[in-house]
């Protein structure tokens, strides 16, 4: 736990669900480490446990057995406000469906996480300008996100994810709703963010483009690690 390079540690992680009263083992004894600055793709067929594993790492679900440490903190033992605050300050999320607030503008969507953190107004405005410039949306700050293209909305999602300078960014099928050109642009943007800021990016994906760009590829099968390839 003292290795400062290590940002995520999973120890004998298991998750069992009940399906019609029948136990289903979604994650079956996974132990993994992720270092700071990794750009990792988690792949595998549907039902292999990718989304469940991501949810466990994010603290969005609790393991049946095992432990999840993020930056040395045991999050699998956290509850309520403590867990919510830890996620807010340490994890950025990019979802397949964008998960933006459609009635808010681009800048308001990015600002939301900073408001939750209690950042003062001047610092919020400076940070919003900074991240929107990084994702190429500095001229769209006052536009409603509902009036943006899919590719632009996903860029807003990336801007929101990095606004609070999180140590970890978890992306669940972030290119699934994008065409090939926007997918390429988005993946290149996130790779640039990874290289510039050193945030750890972990993707759950079926996209061969993300797999190609990833520096590490984890393959899941039946809730277990089938292969772990570092490039």
TORKOL-4160 file (C-alpha; in steps of 0.2 Angstrom, whole numbers, padded with zeros to 4 digits, m for minus):
231
<pt num="1" X="0000" Y="0000" Z="0000"/>
<pt num="2" X="0015" Y="0012" Z="0001"/>
<pt num="3" X="0020" Y="0011" Z="m0017"/>
<pt num="4" X="0015" Y="0029" Z="m0023"/>
<pt num="5" X="0015" Y="0023" Z="m0041"/>
<pt num="6" X="0000" Y="0012" Z="m0037"/>
<pt num="7" X="m0016" Y="0020" Z="m0039"/>
<pt num="8" X="m0028" Y="0005" Z="m0039"/>
<pt num="9" X="m0026" Y="m0011" Z="m0030"/>
<pt num="10" X="m0039" Y="m0025" Z="m0031"/>
<pt num="11" X="m0037" Y="m0040" Z="m0020"/>
<pt num="12" X="m0047" Y="m0056" Z="m0023"/>
<pt num="13" X="m0062" Y="m0047" Z="m0029"/>
<pt num="14" X="m0078" Y="m0057" Z="m0030"/>
<pt num="15" X="m0096" Y="m0051" Z="m0035"/>
<pt num="16" X="m0111" Y="m0063" Z="m0034"/>
<pt num="17" X="m0128" Y="m0058" Z="m0040"/>
<pt num="18" X="m0144" Y="m0068" Z="m0038"/>
<pt num="19" X="m0154" Y="m0071" Z="m0054"/>
<pt num="20" X="m0171" Y="m0079" Z="m0050"/>
<pt num="21" X="m0164" Y="m0085" Z="m0034"/>
<pt num="22" X="m0149" Y="m0093" Z="m0043"/>
<pt num="23" X="m0132" Y="m0086" Z="m0038"/>
<pt num="24" X="m0122" Y="m0079" Z="m0053"/>
<pt num="25" X="m0103" Y="m0076" Z="m0051"/>
<pt num="26" X="m0100" Y="m0060" Z="m0061"/>
<pt num="27" X="m0082" Y="m0057" Z="m0055"/>
<pt num="28" X="m0073" Y="m0072" Z="m0048"/>
<pt num="29" X="m0057" Y="m0068" Z="m0038"/>
<pt num="30" X="m0049" Y="m0054" Z="m0048"/>
<pt num="31" X="m0032" Y="m0047" Z="m0041"/>
<pt num="32" X="m0025" Y="m0033" Z="m0050"/>
<pt num="33" X="m0014" Y="m0017" Z="m0049"/>
<pt num="34" X="m0015" Y="m0001" Z="m0059"/>
<pt num="35" X="m0001" Y="0012" Z="m0059"/>
<pt num="36" X="m0003" Y="0030" Z="m0061"/>
<pt num="37" X="m0004" Y="0036" Z="m0079"/>
<pt num="38" X="m0009" Y="0020" Z="m0086"/>
<pt num="39" X="m0020" Y="0020" Z="m0102"/>
<pt num="40" X="m0029" Y="0003" Z="m0100"/>
<pt num="41" X="m0042" Y="m0006" Z="m0110"/>
<pt num="42" X="m0053" Y="m0020" Z="m0102"/>
<pt num="43" X="m0061" Y="m0031" Z="m0115"/>
<pt num="44" X="m0071" Y="m0047" Z="m0116"/>
<pt num="45" X="m0087" Y="m0053" Z="m0123"/>
<pt num="46" X="m0104" Y="m0047" Z="m0116"/>
<pt num="47" X="m0107" Y="m0055" Z="m0099"/>
<pt num="48" X="m0088" Y="m0057" Z="m0095"/>
<pt num="49" X="m0089" Y="m0045" Z="m0080"/>
<pt num="50" X="m0082" Y="m0029" Z="m0088"/>
<pt num="51" X="m0095" Y="m0017" Z="m0082"/>
<pt num="52" X="m0096" Y="m0026" Z="m0065"/>
<pt num="53" X="m0078" Y="m0024" Z="m0062"/>
<pt num="54" X="m0078" Y="m0006" Z="m0067"/>
<pt num="55" X="m0093" Y="m0002" Z="m0055"/>
<pt num="56" X="m0083" Y="m0011" Z="m0041"/>
<pt num="57" X="m0067" Y="0000" Z="m0045"/>
<pt num="58" X="m0078" Y="0015" Z="m0045"/>
<pt num="59" X="m0087" Y="0011" Z="m0028"/>
<pt num="60" X="m0104" Y="0011" Z="m0037"/>
<pt num="61" X="m0106" Y="m0007" Z="m0032"/>
<pt num="62" X="m0099" Y="m0017" Z="m0017"/>
<pt num="63" X="m0090" Y="m0033" Z="m0018"/>
<pt num="64" X="m0096" Y="m0049" Z="m0011"/>
<pt num="65" X="m0078" Y="m0053" Z="m0006"/>
<pt num="66" X="m0062" Y="m0044" Z="m0008"/>
<pt num="67" X="m0055" Y="m0027" Z="m0007"/>
<pt num="68" X="m0054" Y="m0011" Z="m0018"/>
<pt num="69" X="m0040" Y="0002" Z="m0013"/>
<pt num="70" X="m0039" Y="0018" Z="m0023"/>
<pt num="71" X="m0024" Y="0029" Z="m0019"/>
<pt num="72" X="m0021" Y="0019" Z="m0004"/>
<pt num="73" X="m0039" Y="0021" Z="0003"/>
<pt num="74" X="m0050" Y="0006" Z="0006"/>
<pt num="75" X="m0066" Y="0011" Z="m0004"/>
<pt num="76" X="m0074" Y="m0006" Z="m0003"/>
<pt num="77" X="m0077" Y="m0002" Z="0016"/>
<pt num="78" X="m0083" Y="0016" Z="0013"/>
<pt num="79" X="m0102" Y="0021" Z="0014"/>
<pt num="80" X="m0113" Y="0035" Z="0011"/>
<pt num="81" X="m0106" Y="0053" Z="0011"/>
<pt num="82" X="m0088" Y="0048" Z="0014"/>
<pt num="83" X="m0089" Y="0037" Z="m0002"/>
<pt num="84" X="m0098" Y="0050" Z="m0012"/>
<pt num="85" X="m0085" Y="0063" Z="m0007"/>
<pt num="86" X="m0070" Y="0052" Z="m0011"/>
<pt num="87" X="m0078" Y="0048" Z="m0029"/>
<pt num="88" X="m0081" Y="0066" Z="m0032"/>
<pt num="89" X="m0063" Y="0071" Z="m0028"/>
<pt num="90" X="m0053" Y="0056" Z="m0036"/>
<pt num="91" X="m0063" Y="0048" Z="m0050"/>
<pt num="92" X="m0069" Y="0055" Z="m0066"/>
<pt num="93" X="m0082" Y="0046" Z="m0077"/>
<pt num="94" X="m0086" Y="0045" Z="m0095"/>
<pt num="95" X="m0101" Y="0035" Z="m0100"/>
<pt num="96" X="m0108" Y="0028" Z="m0116"/>
<pt num="97" X="m0124" Y="0039" Z="m0115"/>
<pt num="98" X="m0114" Y="0055" Z="m0110"/>
<pt num="99" X="m0124" Y="0058" Z="m0094"/>
<pt num="100" X="m0125" Y="0076" Z="m0096"/>
<pt num="101" X="m0138" Y="0088" Z="m0090"/>
<pt num="102" X="m0148" Y="0093" Z="m0106"/>
<pt num="103" X="m0156" Y="0109" Z="m0098"/>
<pt num="104" X="m0138" Y="0116" Z="m0094"/>
<pt num="105" X="m0125" Y="0124" Z="m0105"/>
<pt num="106" X="m0108" Y="0117" Z="m0109"/>
<pt num="107" X="m0100" Y="0127" Z="m0095"/>
<pt num="108" X="m0113" Y="0123" Z="m0083"/>
<pt num="109" X="m0111" Y="0105" Z="m0085"/>
<pt num="110" X="m0092" Y="0106" Z="m0082"/>
<pt num="111" X="m0095" Y="0118" Z="m0068"/>
<pt num="112" X="m0107" Y="0106" Z="m0059"/>
<pt num="113" X="m0093" Y="0095" Z="m0051"/>
<pt num="114" X="m0083" Y="0111" Z="m0046"/>
<pt num="115" X="m0098" Y="0117" Z="m0037"/>
<pt num="116" X="m0100" Y="0101" Z="m0027"/>
<pt num="117" X="m0082" Y="0103" Z="m0022"/>
<pt num="118" X="m0085" Y="0121" Z="m0016"/>
<pt num="119" X="m0072" Y="0129" Z="m0028"/>
<pt num="120" X="m0074" Y="0148" Z="m0028"/>
<pt num="121" X="m0082" Y="0157" Z="m0042"/>
<pt num="122" X="m0066" Y="0164" Z="m0050"/>
<pt num="123" X="m0057" Y="0148" Z="m0049"/>
<pt num="124" X="m0072" Y="0139" Z="m0057"/>
<pt num="125" X="m0073" Y="0151" Z="m0071"/>
<pt num="126" X="m0054" Y="0149" Z="m0075"/>
<pt num="127" X="m0054" Y="0130" Z="m0074"/>
<pt num="128" X="m0070" Y="0129" Z="m0085"/>
<pt num="129" X="m0061" Y="0140" Z="m0098"/>
<pt num="130" X="m0045" Y="0129" Z="m0097"/>
<pt num="131" X="m0053" Y="0112" Z="m0099"/>
<pt num="132" X="m0065" Y="0118" Z="m0113"/>
<pt num="133" X="m0050" Y="0125" Z="m0122"/>
<pt num="134" X="m0041" Y="0108" Z="m0120"/>
<pt num="135" X="m0056" Y="0099" Z="m0128"/>
<pt num="136" X="m0059" Y="0111" Z="m0142"/>
<pt num="137" X="m0075" Y="0118" Z="m0136"/>
<pt num="138" X="m0070" Y="0135" Z="m0129"/>
<pt num="139" X="m0083" Y="0143" Z="m0142"/>
<pt num="140" X="m0097" Y="0133" Z="m0136"/>
<pt num="141" X="m0097" Y="0137" Z="m0117"/>
<pt num="142" X="m0115" Y="0145" Z="m0117"/>
<pt num="143" X="m0123" Y="0133" Z="m0129"/>
<pt num="144" X="m0135" Y="0120" Z="m0122"/>
<pt num="145" X="m0128" Y="0103" Z="m0122"/>
<pt num="146" X="m0144" Y="0096" Z="m0130"/>
<pt num="147" X="m0140" Y="0106" Z="m0146"/>
<pt num="148" X="m0123" Y="0098" Z="m0148"/>
<pt num="149" X="m0118" Y="0084" Z="m0159"/>
<pt num="150" X="m0114" Y="0067" Z="m0151"/>
<pt num="151" X="m0096" Y="0069" Z="m0153"/>
<pt num="152" X="m0096" Y="0087" Z="m0145"/>
<pt num="153" X="m0107" Y="0080" Z="m0131"/>
<pt num="154" X="m0094" Y="0067" Z="m0127"/>
<pt num="155" X="m0080" Y="0080" Z="m0127"/>
<pt num="156" X="m0091" Y="0089" Z="m0114"/>
<pt num="157" X="m0091" Y="0073" Z="m0104"/>
<pt num="158" X="m0072" Y="0072" Z="m0105"/>
<pt num="159" X="m0070" Y="0090" Z="m0100"/>
<pt num="160" X="m0082" Y="0087" Z="m0085"/>
<pt num="161" X="m0072" Y="0071" Z="m0080"/>
<pt num="162" X="m0055" Y="0080" Z="m0080"/>
<pt num="163" X="m0061" Y="0097" Z="m0072"/>
<pt num="164" X="m0058" Y="0091" Z="m0054"/>
<pt num="165" X="m0041" Y="0084" Z="m0059"/>
<pt num="166" X="m0045" Y="0067" Z="m0054"/>
<pt num="167" X="m0032" Y="0053" Z="m0051"/>
<pt num="168" X="m0043" Y="0040" Z="m0061"/>
<pt num="169" X="m0054" Y="0042" Z="m0076"/>
<pt num="170" X="m0066" Y="0027" Z="m0079"/>
<pt num="171" X="m0074" Y="0026" Z="m0096"/>
<pt num="172" X="m0087" Y="0014" Z="m0100"/>
<pt num="173" X="m0089" Y="0011" Z="m0119"/>
<pt num="174" X="m0086" Y="0030" Z="m0122"/>
<pt num="175" X="m0086" Y="0028" Z="m0141"/>
<pt num="176" X="m0101" Y="0016" Z="m0143"/>
<pt num="177" X="m0113" Y="0030" Z="m0149"/>
<pt num="178" X="m0100" Y="0039" Z="m0160"/>
<pt num="179" X="m0096" Y="0037" Z="m0178"/>
<pt num="180" X="m0078" Y="0032" Z="m0183"/>
<pt num="181" X="m0072" Y="0050" Z="m0186"/>
<pt num="182" X="m0078" Y="0056" Z="m0169"/>
<pt num="183" X="m0072" Y="0040" Z="m0161"/>
<pt num="184" X="m0054" Y="0043" Z="m0167"/>
<pt num="185" X="m0055" Y="0061" Z="m0162"/>
<pt num="186" X="m0061" Y="0057" Z="m0144"/>
<pt num="187" X="m0048" Y="0043" Z="m0141"/>
<pt num="188" X="m0034" Y="0054" Z="m0147"/>
<pt num="189" X="m0041" Y="0068" Z="m0135"/>
<pt num="190" X="m0041" Y="0056" Z="m0120"/>
<pt num="191" X="m0024" Y="0050" Z="m0125"/>
<pt num="192" X="m0018" Y="0068" Z="m0125"/>
<pt num="193" X="m0026" Y="0071" Z="m0108"/>
<pt num="194" X="m0017" Y="0055" Z="m0101"/>
<pt num="195" X="0000" Y="0060" Z="m0108"/>
<pt num="196" X="m0002" Y="0079" Z="m0102"/>
<pt num="197" X="m0009" Y="0076" Z="m0085"/>
<pt num="198" X="m0004" Y="0059" Z="m0080"/>
<pt num="199" X="m0022" Y="0054" Z="m0075"/>
<pt num="200" X="m0025" Y="0035" Z="m0075"/>
<pt num="201" X="m0037" Y="0030" Z="m0089"/>
<pt num="202" X="m0046" Y="0014" Z="m0088"/>
<pt num="203" X="m0059" Y="0009" Z="m0102"/>
<pt num="204" X="m0072" Y="m0005" Z="m0103"/>
<pt num="205" X="m0074" Y="m0007" Z="m0122"/>
<pt num="206" X="m0077" Y="m0017" Z="m0138"/>
<pt num="207" X="m0069" Y="m0003" Z="m0148"/>
<pt num="208" X="m0053" Y="m0010" Z="m0158"/>
<pt num="209" X="m0047" Y="0008" Z="m0159"/>
<pt num="210" X="m0046" Y="0010" Z="m0140"/>
<pt num="211" X="m0038" Y="m0007" Z="m0139"/>
<pt num="212" X="m0025" Y="m0002" Z="m0152"/>
<pt num="213" X="m0021" Y="0014" Z="m0143"/>
<pt num="214" X="m0020" Y="0006" Z="m0125"/>
<pt num="215" X="m0004" Y="0003" Z="m0117"/>
<pt num="216" X="m0011" Y="m0012" Z="m0107"/>
<pt num="217" X="m0025" Y="m0023" Z="m0112"/>
<pt num="218" X="m0034" Y="m0034" Z="m0100"/>
<pt num="219" X="m0046" Y="m0048" Z="m0106"/>
<pt num="220" X="m0060" Y="m0054" Z="m0095"/>
<pt num="221" X="m0068" Y="m0071" Z="m0098"/>
<pt num="222" X="m0082" Y="m0078" Z="m0086"/>
<pt num="223" X="m0077" Y="m0066" Z="m0073"/>
<pt num="224" X="m0059" Y="m0069" Z="m0073"/>
<pt num="225" X="m0043" Y="m0062" Z="m0080"/>
<pt num="226" X="m0040" Y="m0072" Z="m0096"/>
<pt num="227" X="m0024" Y="m0061" Z="m0101"/>
<pt num="228" X="m0015" Y="m0046" Z="m0096"/>
<pt num="229" X="m0005" Y="m0039" Z="m0110"/>
<pt num="230" X="0007" Y="m0023" Z="m0108"/>
<pt num="231" X="0013" Y="m0015" Z="m0124"/>
